[in-house]
Amino acid sequence: MDLVLEAADRHLLTPYVYPAGWPEGEPCRQLLSLFVITNLGALALYLLFGTLSYYFIFDHELKKHPQFLENQVSREISYAVRSLPWISVPTVALFFAEVRGYSKLYDNIEDSPYGWSGVFLSMLSFLFFTDMGIYWIHRGLHHRLFYKRFHKPHHVWKIATPFASHAFHPVDGFMQSLPYHVYPFLFPLHKVTYLGLYIFVNVWTISIHDGDYRVPRLLRHVINGSAHHTDHHLYFDYNYGQYFTLWDKIGGSYKSPTSFEGKGPHDYLRKLREK
């Protein structure tokens, strides 16, 4: 995140926003800047990619499903926009620790003992590490001690749209993002790679709520896509994973998506039309 902060300082904050005598490295200034940047960035990613997905990928026929709620899209957006600032508070604390040099993020490829292969391997390990972490956190949030208070608001959306992707209770949203932020404190990661992965995970979160259930046949039971996540919303205690089905299979919570078996939401709508 320090790359974004440095760019903001150089092109906007130092010349146009902050008093000339307020040093860029002053902690209070960094915290304030990170809070603003994090909120604006999260909102921009959510609205930009959510809107693109909603208008160009999401099947609007799903809005005719009996479990699609009245005014659902506006309710999803409203809930997400109200939650994002609260999610950002602990997130900014972790970004601040990164900026102050406590993480294992590095600037240059030559700083890695493994060069470009280290960058590639760190991308893979990031995906598998965060997938494992999110699986267990997500599954834990379904426990009766936490579900009603923190995770149930996200399950209001049985037939989700891309705008449901960030419509979480703040505690739920932060907890499920925690593996992304913990990773660079445990393992070396190139700063630009981290920024790219951060954007990727936000786009992926939107994609598993986009109602497009198509997955290449060979990857149907490997990749956790929208079909898998839709069944999670509909049937509650299956398919907790984020990118892959690995941990659901290990944890005994994998469910082959109903849409692959001719029993999904689209099939339900087709049967309603035939009646």
Salt bridges, closest charged atoms under 4 A:
ASP2 OD2 - LYS191 NZ 2.58
ASP9 OD1 - ARG29 NH2 2.86
ASP59 OD2 - HIS266 NE2 2.85
GLU61 OE2 - LYS64 NZ 3.10
GLU61 OE1 - ARG273 NH1 3.69
ASP107 OD1 - LYS191 NZ 3.10
ASP172 OD2 - HIS151 ND1 2.57
ASP212 OD2 - ARG214 NH2 2.70
ASP231 OD2 - LYS255 NZ 3.47
ASP267 OD1 - ARG270 NH2 3.55
GLU274 OE2 - ARG270 NH1 3.37
